[in-house]
Amino acid sequence: MDNQNNQDKKGKFPQAPKFNINWFYTAAFIFLILMFFQNSGSSEESFNISLTNFEKYLNDNDIEKIEVYAQDRTASVFLTSQALEKEIHKKNSKKGVFGTPNLGAHYQLQYGDLKLFQELLQKAANDGHPVEVKFQESSNWTEILISFLPILLFIGVWLYFMRRMSGGAGGGGGQIFNIGKSKAKLFDQDTMVKTTFKDVAGLEGAKEEVQEIVDFLKNPDKYTSLGGKIPKGALLVGPPGTGKTLLAKAVAGEAHVPFFSLSGSDFVEMFVGVGASRVRDLFKQAQQKAPSIIFIDEIDAIGRARGKSNFTGGNDERESTLNQLLTEMDGFGTDSNVIVLAATNRADVLDKALLRAGRFDRQIYVDLPDLKERAEIFKVHLKPIKLDKNVDIDFMSKQTPGFSGADIANVCNEAALIAARKGKKSVEHQDFLDAVDRIVGGLEKKNKIITKDEKRTIAFHEAGHATVSWLLEHAAPLVKVTIVPRGQSLGAAWYLPEERMIVQTDQMLDEMCATLGGRAAEKIIFDKISTGALSDLEKVTKQARAMVTIYGLNDKLGNITYYDSSNQAEYSFSKPYSEETAQIIDKEISTLIESQYQRAIDILTENKDKLILLAEQLLVKEVIFKDDLELFFGKRPFEKEEESETDKNQDNKDLNNSTETPEKTIDTAE
């Protein structure tokens, strides 16, 4: 029974608390403090006595023993227990810790000449007042310790904070004297990574590139027999969440060679020269275990172009770290089987010397997944989820254009959480649609207080978006419209855009016109406009500016672009065009936007009766779908047959002609 009582709920005996080194530090600190109080009084004057008082106490038989320190010409006086009861000694003698009785000396005496002091003691003994006398060579060790206590405390505190700043008690940088050591995590045969290329869905082109590096490490003779050399490095570039780090993990799991993993920020420290020292130590360790792989995540932390935004004129710590990295990768006398993998989503800011052949021989672009790749990614992330039979993976991949691998993983996890919240036994199709709405649009706020007039304005605004987009050929197909507040939006019209590789002028104009349909509807119905179209105006302004200044789609300016892919203009103090051209640009942007706004007004004026019916239906139902629009407008004459119906939140492409995460046409004054 006793054993059972001592067991915890899981049937195991409770484990003893683990030893922590901080306990030792705390105990030592408390001990030093106690010793300090034990051997120190409130002031030196309170327990130093003169020879006259000493002789008086000696004649009164108050002194029990004396310790004489001939080298210091001092003596420690110990009182008898009876003497300690006297008021004079209670007031002036040295106290213990927090006023407790003192176990050490009660008085200190500076006796001067030793011979005279001995004669004084001999005279007292002859008069019937003998005391015990001990001669010591030096002062008590505790007094010596107390004298050095402030220095010891300062050193202890300094060492403690140095340990904290250098990464804690563990790892290569854990001790103050190891602060220049590499902080890379080593994965070898003892700590092998289980991720393989089978776990990386999509990214076929990128996988093919890195698989060749892995194959080179496994079968070097296959390439060296033809005169080939092992590549020095490969740089993984792409938007966030596309799987760059996951691809590096797969390389670590497949290569079966020592794999050093760390972040670019691990080289950065407050001490000068630490970054360069850690780079040297990292490559030294990698060369000792060659062939090996070094993976530096977010390399832009140390690899930014030198000389930019450096108005001080000095060579900072980051630049010295980069210089050391350049030397280690391809400097004088570097010839080792060490491959460097790096990942970044800011390749435009990296130093050109870092990107040249011989350092990073390959730049592998990891793009957002296409339709087929999204289906493969869904299959990977849906393996641990209990799916209902009605879930169609191909359907879900079609409804998620612009989603990265991380976005798809988030959708799957959010769908499982929604299903669990509703008490379901499996994750259904609607749960995935709700998950996408939750991620892209935000949380529903049905209890948000909105006045009747505001709700009516929002309904006509969203109905305007739906009407214009339905009647324009190149506008994205509408999925649903809602006036239920979600996130920061008061209402939203959701679309499913095409995955285009290039965008033509009429397509962009139709998208701008559909975006301005909300404000145009407010103008037609209420003859007033509101601040609810803020996000619409921001979007069309960016599109119009891109058409004029980036893509060369304006007849007035012609085939010219002011886009700088190298981002050099960011550090320039002048614009790449004159003030006269700037005025033309501003005028053309305004003309472009106003023409599409007027076009939206004309479309809505011709279909005002349908707009009103749609808005009234929206006020009643709060959410209407594609089928509801077909009842009012009929089928779109230019709709593609393969286009499928869904409850998915989508929007048009951004201005770089590439597919990105869709956005709602959020209309909010907040």
Buried (B, 14 or more C-beta within 10 A) or exposed (E): EEEEEEEEEEEEEEEEEEEEEEEEEEEEBEEBEEBBBBBBBEEEEEBBBEBEBBBEBBBEBBBBBBBBBBEEBBBBBBBBEEBBEBEEBEEBBBBBBEEEEBEBBBBBBEBEEEEEBEEBBEEBEEEEBEBEBEEBEEBBEEBEBBEEBEEEBEEBEEEEEBBEBBBEEEBBBBBBEBBBBBBBBBBBEEEEBEBEBEEBBBBEEBBEBBBEBBBBBEEBEEBEEEEEEBBBBBBBBBBEBBBBBBBBBBBBBBBBBBBBBBBBEBBBBEEEEBBBBBBBBBBEBBBEBEBBBBBBBBBBBBBBBBEEEEEEEEEEBBBBBBBBBBBBBBEEEBEBBBBBBBBBBBBBBBBEBBBEEEBBBBBBBBBBBEEEBBBBBBEBBBEEBEBBEEBEBEBBBBBBBBBBBBBBBBBBBBBBBBBEEEEBEBBBBBBBBBBBBBBBBBEBBEEEEBEEEBBBBBBBBBBBBBBBBBBBEBBBBBBBBBBBBBBEBBBBBBBBBBEBEEBEEEBBBBBBBBBBBBBBBBBBBBEEBBEBBBBBBEBBBEBBBBBBBEBBBBEEBEEEBBEEEEEEEEEEEEEEBEEEBEEBBEEBBEBBBEBBBEBBBEBBEEBEEBBBBBBBBBBEEBEBBBEBBEEBBEEBEEEEEEEBEBBBBBBBBBBEEBBBBBBBBBBBEE
